[in-house]
Amino acid sequence: MTCPNKAQPGFRPFSQLQHPREVIRQFTPNWFAATMGTGVLALALAQLPVHIPGMHVFAEGLWLFNIGLFILFSVLYGARWVLYFDEARRIFGHSTVSMFFGTIPMGLATIINGFLVFGVPRWGSDMVQVAEFLWWIDVAMALGFGVIIPYLMFTRQDHSIDQMTAVWLLPVVAAEVAAASGGLLAPHLSDTLAQFHVLITSYVLWAFSVPVAFSILTILILRMALHKLPHESMAASSWLALGPIGTGALGLLLLGSDAPAIFAANGLGRVG
């Protein structure tokens, strides 16, 4: 017989941790996937084709919240490298968690795009310079993870086709997300040479990412044909296959739209 007055445990998300510092010790890049989803939702709500009272304000608040999330996650993960360096570096040998390094630049890209959608109307054109500065950081991270993680897959990690999931796409797709973001950023820049640099870099990012991503998709289809659907714990990762298709198409549309005016402004009108 149970006592009806027995107190029920409350919501204690850290109750399983032996010490509060375990929050830092256990922190991994997986959390940055939350900034991707939150940021994309904010951008999508702000650009709905129908007017809903208060929706833009809500979307802007969600974007600001996402900035806070990204900063918090960056501090926590940076602290892990400082306080638990030997443990933190083991991630490079992990065949799944290491893939989530790609979520860091993709999460940042949503914040960059938000500076153009929300920041410029609220705080003025200076936000374009902020977006440009962050974009180049995003480019460096996307290219870095897009090279380093596949290299580690080839040299240090253990993989097999039957264990393959769509998370393989994460470090690769980050570059094409940065390319699409560059397509949004370029028209806002006042300097024509800066526009040209962003445009060409975005084309390079697109070419760096999309062919490899589609190659991975081909292998993924073969994997599912031979070994069926992934384990239920990784079922949600199947949606990641939409990423390179959507962002790849978006990148081409944006860059193709930007190219004629930017090429013409830099004396390359016949190219555009």
PLY file of the C-alpha trace (Angstrom):
ply
format ascii 1.0
element vertex 272
property float x
property float y
property float z
element edge 271
property int vertex1
property int vertex2
end_header
0.00 0.00 0.00
1.36 3.41 -0.99
0.97 6.61 0.91
-1.25 9.05 -1.04
0.52 12.03 0.55
3.97 10.99 -0.61
5.74 13.92 -2.22
6.33 13.60 -5.94
9.77 14.50 -7.28
9.83 17.87 -8.99
11.43 18.81 -12.28
15.15 18.52 -11.55
17.06 18.28 -14.85
20.50 18.09 -13.17
19.54 15.68 -10.39
21.49 12.82 -11.97
24.75 14.77 -11.95
27.18 14.22 -9.10
28.37 17.83 -9.21
27.21 21.01 -11.03
30.52 21.03 -12.93
29.36 17.84 -14.61
27.21 20.09 -16.81
30.46 21.33 -18.33
32.15 17.95 -18.31
29.30 16.24 -20.16
28.62 19.02 -22.65
28.99 18.09 -26.33
28.35 19.84 -29.68
25.03 17.99 -30.05
23.42 20.87 -28.17
24.17 23.29 -31.00
21.55 21.47 -33.07
19.02 23.25 -30.84
20.31 26.62 -32.07
19.88 25.46 -35.65
16.22 24.60 -35.16
15.42 27.63 -33.01
17.12 30.00 -35.44
15.44 28.56 -38.52
12.05 28.74 -36.81
12.60 32.42 -35.97
13.57 33.23 -39.57
10.66 31.25 -41.02
8.07 32.88 -38.75
9.33 36.34 -39.68
8.84 35.66 -43.38
5.47 33.94 -43.45
3.43 34.98 -46.52
0.46 35.88 -44.32
0.33 38.66 -41.74
-0.33 37.50 -38.20
-0.40 40.23 -35.53
2.57 39.98 -33.20
4.27 37.21 -35.16
7.27 39.32 -36.20
7.82 40.44 -32.63
7.62 36.84 -31.45
10.07 35.75 -34.16
12.50 38.50 -33.19
12.29 37.46 -29.55
12.97 33.87 -30.57
16.03 35.02 -32.52
17.36 36.95 -29.50
16.73 33.88 -27.35
18.70 31.84 -29.87
21.64 34.22 -29.58
21.57 33.66 -25.83
21.49 29.90 -26.35
24.42 30.00 -28.74
26.51 32.11 -26.37
25.65 29.84 -23.43
26.53 26.70 -25.37
29.76 28.25 -26.63
30.81 29.16 -23.09
29.97 25.70 -21.77
31.78 23.88 -24.54
34.76 26.22 -24.38
34.93 25.64 -20.62
34.98 21.89 -21.22
38.08 22.24 -23.37
39.75 24.36 -20.70
38.79 22.28 -17.66
38.65 18.78 -19.15
40.97 18.96 -22.14
42.01 15.30 -22.15
38.39 14.17 -22.13
37.22 16.81 -24.60
39.71 15.81 -27.28
38.41 12.23 -27.29
35.47 13.46 -29.32
37.62 13.34 -32.44
37.66 9.55 -32.17
33.89 9.24 -31.66
32.15 8.14 -34.83
28.85 9.89 -34.08
29.29 12.81 -31.69
32.14 14.30 -33.75
29.73 14.77 -36.66
27.86 17.38 -34.63
30.73 19.84 -34.95
28.93 20.84 -38.13
25.98 22.10 -36.12
28.11 24.92 -34.67
28.57 26.91 -37.91
25.04 26.04 -39.03
23.61 27.38 -35.78
25.70 30.53 -36.18
24.41 30.97 -39.75
20.84 31.37 -38.47
22.03 34.14 -36.16
23.86 35.86 -39.02
20.76 35.76 -41.20
18.78 37.13 -38.27
21.00 40.20 -38.14
19.84 40.96 -41.69
16.16 40.20 -41.03
15.81 41.63 -37.51
19.00 43.53 -36.70
19.11 45.96 -39.62
15.51 47.23 -39.20
15.97 47.62 -35.44
19.56 48.87 -35.06
20.51 50.16 -38.48
22.97 49.32 -41.23
25.85 48.77 -38.79
24.41 45.31 -38.23
25.48 44.41 -41.77
29.12 44.76 -40.70
28.41 42.56 -37.69
26.83 39.97 -39.96
29.78 40.12 -42.37
32.31 39.65 -39.55
30.42 36.67 -38.16
29.97 35.23 -41.63
33.71 34.98 -42.24
34.06 33.19 -38.90
31.28 30.88 -39.99
33.07 30.21 -43.28
36.29 29.29 -41.48
34.48 26.88 -39.16
32.44 25.30 -41.95
35.51 24.68 -44.11
37.57 23.52 -41.14
35.03 20.99 -39.90
34.24 19.96 -43.48
37.87 18.90 -43.95
38.91 17.76 -40.48
35.96 15.51 -39.63
36.05 13.50 -42.89
39.83 13.20 -42.47
39.30 11.75 -38.99
36.69 9.39 -40.40
39.33 8.10 -42.81
42.17 7.83 -40.29
41.01 7.44 -36.67
37.36 6.50 -36.42
35.65 3.15 -36.92
32.75 3.15 -39.36
30.72 0.53 -41.19
28.01 0.83 -43.80
25.43 -0.94 -41.63
25.95 1.65 -38.87
25.87 4.64 -41.21
23.26 7.35 -40.56
22.46 10.75 -42.03
24.57 12.47 -39.34
27.47 11.95 -41.75
26.01 14.93 -43.59
26.40 17.41 -40.73
30.08 18.40 -41.12
29.72 18.54 -44.91
26.46 20.48 -45.24
27.72 23.32 -43.01
29.60 24.80 -45.98
26.56 25.02 -48.23
24.56 26.59 -45.39
27.28 29.25 -45.17
27.05 29.65 -48.95
23.31 30.31 -48.78
23.91 32.76 -45.94
26.50 34.51 -48.12
23.89 34.83 -50.84
21.66 36.68 -48.38
24.51 38.84 -47.07
26.13 39.99 -50.32
23.39 42.41 -51.53
23.46 44.20 -48.17
27.16 45.10 -48.41
27.93 48.63 -49.57
31.39 47.88 -50.99
31.25 46.21 -54.41
34.57 44.42 -53.91
33.35 42.98 -50.60
30.22 41.80 -52.40
32.40 40.07 -55.00
34.54 38.35 -52.36
31.48 37.08 -50.50
29.85 35.89 -53.73
32.91 33.99 -55.00
33.57 32.49 -51.57
29.95 31.35 -51.42
30.24 29.64 -54.79
33.37 27.85 -53.56
31.55 26.78 -50.39
28.66 25.46 -52.45
30.96 23.49 -54.73
32.90 22.20 -51.72
29.77 20.86 -50.04
26.97 19.86 -52.40
28.71 17.18 -54.52
30.05 15.44 -51.40
26.68 15.70 -49.66
24.88 14.13 -52.61
27.49 11.37 -52.70
26.74 10.65 -49.05
23.01 10.59 -49.83
23.66 8.00 -52.53
25.55 5.79 -50.08
22.82 6.34 -47.49
20.16 5.03 -49.88
22.31 1.96 -50.53
22.77 1.47 -46.78
19.01 1.53 -46.19
18.39 -0.86 -49.08
20.91 -3.34 -47.70
20.43 -2.89 -43.95
16.95 -1.33 -43.70
16.02 1.67 -41.56
18.37 2.90 -38.82
17.85 2.05 -35.17
14.96 3.88 -33.51
17.40 5.96 -31.46
18.70 7.47 -34.71
15.37 7.59 -36.57
15.15 11.38 -36.38
18.47 11.67 -38.22
16.71 10.51 -41.40
15.27 14.00 -41.79
18.80 15.37 -42.20
18.75 14.07 -45.77
16.50 17.02 -46.65
19.23 19.49 -45.67
21.61 19.33 -48.63
18.71 19.24 -51.08
16.99 22.31 -49.66
20.02 24.45 -48.83
21.77 23.41 -52.04
18.84 24.64 -54.12
18.46 27.78 -52.01
22.15 28.58 -52.39
21.98 28.34 -56.18
18.88 30.55 -56.31
20.39 33.24 -54.08
23.83 33.27 -55.66
22.40 33.19 -59.17
20.18 36.14 -58.30
23.10 38.11 -56.83
25.65 37.35 -59.53
24.59 39.61 -62.46
24.60 42.87 -60.48
27.74 42.03 -58.47
29.72 40.88 -61.52
28.65 43.99 -63.45
29.70 46.26 -60.58
33.16 44.67 -60.69
33.65 44.93 -64.45
32.57 41.37 -65.19
29.15 42.05 -66.65
29.54 39.50 -69.43
30.23 36.77 -66.87
27.06 37.45 -64.90
0 1
1 2
2 3
3 4
4 5
5 6
6 7
7 8
8 9
9 10
10 11
11 12
12 13
13 14
14 15
15 16
16 17
17 18
18 19
19 20
20 21
21 22
22 23
23 24
24 25
25 26
26 27
27 28
28 29
29 30
30 31
31 32
32 33
33 34
34 35
35 36
36 37
37 38
38 39
39 40
40 41
41 42
42 43
43 44
44 45
45 46
46 47
47 48
48 49
49 50
50 51
51 52
52 53
53 54
54 55
55 56
56 57
57 58
58 59
59 60
60 61
61 62
62 63
63 64
64 65
65 66
66 67
67 68
68 69
69 70
70 71
71 72
72 73
73 74
74 75
75 76
76 77
77 78
78 79
79 80
80 81
81 82
82 83
83 84
84 85
85 86
86 87
87 88
88 89
89 90
90 91
91 92
92 93
93 94
94 95
95 96
96 97
97 98
98 99
99 100
100 101
101 102
102 103
103 104
104 105
105 106
106 107
107 108
108 109
109 110
110 111
111 112
112 113
113 114
114 115
115 116
116 117
117 118
118 119
119 120
120 121
121 122
122 123
123 124
124 125
125 126
126 127
127 128
128 129
129 130
130 131
131 132
132 133
133 134
134 135
135 136
136 137
137 138
138 139
139 140
140 141
141 142
142 143
143 144
144 145
145 146
146 147
147 148
148 149
149 150
150 151
151 152
152 153
153 154
154 155
155 156
156 157
157 158
158 159
159 160
160 161
161 162
162 163
163 164
164 165
165 166
166 167
167 168
168 169
169 170
170 171
171 172
172 173
173 174
174 175
175 176
176 177
177 178
178 179
179 180
180 181
181 182
182 183
183 184
184 185
185 186
186 187
187 188
188 189
189 190
190 191
191 192
192 193
193 194
194 195
195 196
196 197
197 198
198 199
199 200
200 201
201 202
202 203
203 204
204 205
205 206
206 207
207 208
208 209
209 210
210 211
211 212
212 213
213 214
214 215
215 216
216 217
217 218
218 219
219 220
220 221
221 222
222 223
223 224
224 225
225 226
226 227
227 228
228 229
229 230
230 231
231 232
232 233
233 234
234 235
235 236
236 237
237 238
238 239
239 240
240 241
241 242
242 243
243 244
244 245
245 246
246 247
247 248
248 249
249 250
250 251
251 252
252 253
253 254
254 255
255 256
256 257
257 258
258 259
259 260
260 261
261 262
262 263
263 264
264 265
265 266
266 267
267 268
268 269
269 270
270 271
